[in-house]
């Protein structure tokens, strides 16, 4: 009888400080990574997806609002900035190979970026989606802030775009190995680059877990496709929406 | 380690500053990444100094997506939409993008290798190819 209110008190005390959100994030990730390693690092056991599910469950069950959680989790979130900058390091290491593969990577980027935007828009409209949905889904292969910016400019829903970007990231990271094996693509350079172009940071994180070389090219694909989408999507999406929707 | 982390933050600040000043539609850290890349190419000794910290940060890159991901899951419930359309479009488009990017990159790579082998064969017979 006496222990319950005391425990509640401790919870309230801890929840008010950023400590709890931070601890929850790290613990959920440690558990997710343990599951991932027990599954022999299978892409199906994506640690980002598992950790997000764990934290979301805890928030749902405890009734802790997201803003309270984020007060602690923001310290982890903040590191995304310097980590993105750090992607230049493995890339600079791969400079000789980068020079040699400049033309193939440029062609792959242009083809992939266009495919990502056009296929998403065309499928959405053909499956009966609204133009607003097409504006929100078009930039989904770009990294989240770029995609949200493009969607907002076109009149899409940035919140929906964020959901679609994360889904694209996780789905690509899960599916890539099976698809590439079936296509008999072995080069870590090509596999990493395609994963980064398609699945931005989450794909890049998966690539780094496979090996450094794949990670370096994934980071390159992510960065370049982010920039290219920022320029291509704002005029490519309205053209296709205009052609198909009436 | 501390100096390397400071270096990363300086480049992020530069990136954010440039993005803001030029009103670029690209996030500051991506600009920072490009700046750091060109700096490393121009001055390679820096690479050895910051590599350990950078690798450590990138090893746990997936952890860094968790807070934003949770926020998106929390917000997803409020978004109304044709979920079947959305799921199909995202899944098919993602597979297509992976396949097209990989196929085109590999095709051009193969073509380039054939060209190089051809040139090598014509110009200097007997040289081993390093491809």
Interface residues (C-beta under 8 A of the other chain):
Chain A: X25 X26 X28 X29 X46 X47 X48 X51 X52 X55 X56 X59 X66 X69 X70 X73 X74 X76 X77 X79 X80 X81 X82 X83 X84 X85 X86 X87 X88 X89 X90 X91 X92 X93 X95 X101 X103 X104 X105 X107 X108 X109 X111 X112 X115 X116 X119 X120 X123 X124 X127 X128 X129 X133 X137 X140 X141 X143 X144 X145 X146 X149 X150 X153 X157 X159 X160 X162 X163 X164 X166 X167 X168 X169 X171 X172 X175 X176 X179 X180 X183 X185 X187 X190 X191 X193 X194 X195 X197 X198 X199 X201 X202 X204 X205 X206 X208 X209 X212 X215 X219 X221 X223 X226 X227 X230 X231
Chain B: X5 X8 X9 X11 X12 X15 X25 X26 X27 X28 X29 X30 X32 X33 X34 X35 X36 X37 X40 X41 X44 X47 X50 X51 X53 X54 X55 X57 X58 X59 X60 X61 X62 X63 X64 X65 X66 X67 X68 X69 X70 X71 X72 X73 X74 X75 X76 X78 X79 X81 X82 X84 X85 X86 X88 X89 X90 X91 X92 X93 X94 X95 X96 X97 X98 X99 X100 X101 X102 X103 X104 X105 X106 X107 X108 X109 X112
